[in-house]
């Protein structure tokens, strides 16, 4: 996955917020697909956008109060998706471990 199409040089606060929303949604979808390398790559891009927004004081502007709420909700969804994937991977690892133990028991009896 390429992140070359990510624009962070816009001076318009709404453009930065739009891009941040888009990237958070994309990250959530990538987590669901198990594409962790791509998620990490997007994290770096998101950090650049957030830093630019901090420097410009965008998140403190009253006109973007609703957008802050949407961004917070997208972030919560991302965190929940990551937690669900982590749980799923843990269960898969447990099944693999049990399978290895079973195979070891069979080998010991043959």
C-alpha positions as CSV (number, residue, x, y, z in Angstrom):
1,X,0.0,0.0,0.0
2,X,1.3,3.4,-0.9
3,X,0.8,6.5,1.1
4,X,2.1,8.8,-1.7
5,X,-1.3,10.3,-2.3
6,X,-1.6,11.7,1.2
7,X,-1.7,15.5,1.2
8,X,-0.7,17.4,4.3
9,X,0.4,20.7,2.8
10,X,-3.0,22.3,2.6
11,X,-3.5,25.5,4.7
12,X,-7.3,24.9,5.0
13,X,-8.2,23.4,8.3
14,X,-11.2,21.6,6.8
15,X,-8.8,19.8,4.3
16,X,-6.6,18.6,7.1
17,X,-9.6,17.4,9.1
18,X,-11.0,15.6,6.0
19,X,-7.7,13.9,5.4
20,X,-7.4,12.8,9.0
21,X,-10.9,11.4,9.0
22,X,-10.1,9.5,5.7
23,X,-6.9,8.1,7.1
24,X,-8.5,6.9,10.4
25,X,-11.2,5.2,8.4
26,X,-8.6,3.6,6.2
27,X,-6.6,2.5,9.2
28,X,-9.6,0.8,10.7
29,X,-10.3,-1.1,7.4
30,X,-6.7,-2.2,7.2
31,X,-6.7,-3.5,10.8
32,X,-9.8,-5.5,9.9
33,X,-7.9,-6.9,7.0
34,X,-4.9,-7.7,9.1
35,X,-2.6,-5.4,7.2
36,X,-0.5,-4.2,10.1
37,X,2.4,-2.9,8.1
38,X,0.1,-0.6,6.2
39,X,-1.5,0.5,9.5
40,X,1.9,1.5,10.8
41,X,2.7,3.4,7.6
42,X,-0.5,5.3,7.9
43,X,0.2,6.1,11.6
44,X,3.3,8.0,10.5
45,X,1.2,10.0,8.1
46,X,-1.4,10.7,10.7
47,X,1.2,11.9,13.1
48,X,2.4,14.5,10.5
49,X,-1.2,15.7,10.0
50,X,-1.9,15.9,13.7
51,X,1.3,17.8,14.4
52,X,0.4,20.3,11.7
53,X,-3.1,20.7,13.2
54,X,-1.6,21.2,16.6
55,X,0.8,23.9,15.3
56,X,-2.1,25.7,13.7
57,X,-4.4,25.3,16.7
58,X,-7.1,23.8,14.5
59,X,-8.6,21.4,17.1
60,X,-9.1,24.3,19.6
61,X,-11.3,26.3,17.1
62,X,-15.0,26.3,18.1
63,X,-16.0,26.0,14.5
64,X,-14.6,22.4,14.4
65,X,-16.2,21.2,17.6
66,X,-18.4,18.7,15.8
67,X,-15.4,17.5,13.8
68,X,-13.5,16.9,17.0
69,X,-16.3,14.6,18.1
70,X,-16.3,12.7,14.9
71,X,-12.5,12.3,15.0
72,X,-12.8,11.0,18.6
73,X,-15.4,8.5,17.5
74,X,-13.3,7.3,14.6
75,X,-10.3,6.9,17.0
76,X,-12.5,4.9,19.4
77,X,-13.6,2.6,16.6
78,X,-10.0,2.1,15.6
79,X,-9.0,1.2,19.1
80,X,-11.9,-1.3,19.4
81,X,-11.0,-2.8,16.0
82,X,-7.4,-3.2,17.1
83,X,-8.5,-4.8,20.4
84,X,-10.8,-7.2,18.5
85,X,-8.0,-8.2,16.1
86,X,-5.6,-8.7,19.1
87,X,-8.1,-11.0,20.8
88,X,-8.6,-12.9,17.5
89,X,-4.9,-13.4,17.0
90,X,-4.5,-14.5,20.7
91,X,-7.2,-17.1,20.1
92,X,-5.5,-18.3,16.9
93,X,-2.2,-18.6,18.7
94,X,-3.8,-20.6,21.5
95,X,-5.3,-23.0,19.0
96,X,-1.9,-23.4,17.3
97,X,-0.3,-24.1,20.6
98,X,-2.9,-26.7,21.5
99,X,-2.4,-28.3,18.0
100,X,1.3,-28.5,18.6
101,X,0.8,-30.2,22.0
102,X,-1.5,-32.7,20.4
103,X,1.0,-33.4,17.6
104,X,3.7,-33.9,20.2
105,X,1.5,-36.3,22.1
106,X,0.9,-38.3,19.0
107,X,4.6,-38.4,18.1
108,X,5.4,-39.6,21.6
109,X,2.9,-42.5,21.3
110,X,3.9,-43.7,17.8
